[in-house]
Amino acid sequence: MKIKYFAWIKDITNNDEEEINSEEINNLDDLKTFMKKKYPDLKKYLDKEILRFAVNQEYIINNINLDINDEIAIFPPVSGG
């Protein structure tokens, strides 16, 4: 699956995007667990559930199953201004 990072999340991961092919990841919660292990600096944001996820360009709130061909975008919270 393709993971795309936005804003300061790119600074933590040192990537704009990456391909992740892991049999450990079957759903969004699995992906979050995987991301905590791979990028420990994201853990506090994932634990507080402040990051937003879009799967195939649709915002997702609940845990859903993921497919190897999915595109997942991870966004920081958006503030007005």
N, C-alpha and C positions, 0 to 999 in steps of 0.2 A: 504494500500500500504506500501511497505517496503522502508524506506529511509535510505541510507547509507552515512555516512560522512567520509571525508578523510582529512588527514593532520591537520592543525590548526583548521579546522571547528569542529573536534571532541572535541577540548578543549573548544570551545564556547558552544557546545550542551551537553557536558559531556556524549556523546554516540558515539559508533561506528556505531550503526544502531538502528532504532526503527520502530515500526508499527504505522501508523497513519490511523485511520478510521474516516473520517469526511465527512459529507454530504456537507460541505462548499467547498470541493476541487473537482472541475470538470476538471480543466486544469492546466497547469504549472503556469500561472499567479496567479491562486487561491492558489496554493501551496506556491508560494513566499510570498503572503500576509499573509498566515497562519504562515509561518516561521518567518516573521517579528514580529508578535504578540507573538509567543511562545518564540523566541530567539531575544530579542531586540538588542543584540550585533551584530547580523548578518545584521541588517537593512542597515547600511551604505554600506556594501558590495553588498547587493541585489539591493539597489538603484543605485549604480554605475555600476551594471551589470557586475561585474568582476568575479563572480562565474560561473562555468560551470556545466551543468546538462547533465546527461545521463539517458535515459529512456530505460529500458530493454537492456542495454549495447550498446546503440547508442546515440552519442552526439546529443543534440537538441539545436538549435539556436532560433527557433521561438516558440511561444505559441502553445501547442498541447493539445488535450483532454487526460485526464488520466483515467485509469481504476483502480478499487480497487485491482487488482492483479498485477499491475505494480511494478517494482523495479526502484527506482529513486536514482541515485548516485549524490552527490554534491561535486564538486572539487574546490579547490582554483586555481588561475591562476598558470600556470607552467612556471618556468623560466629556461633558459638554464644555463649551467655551466660547 
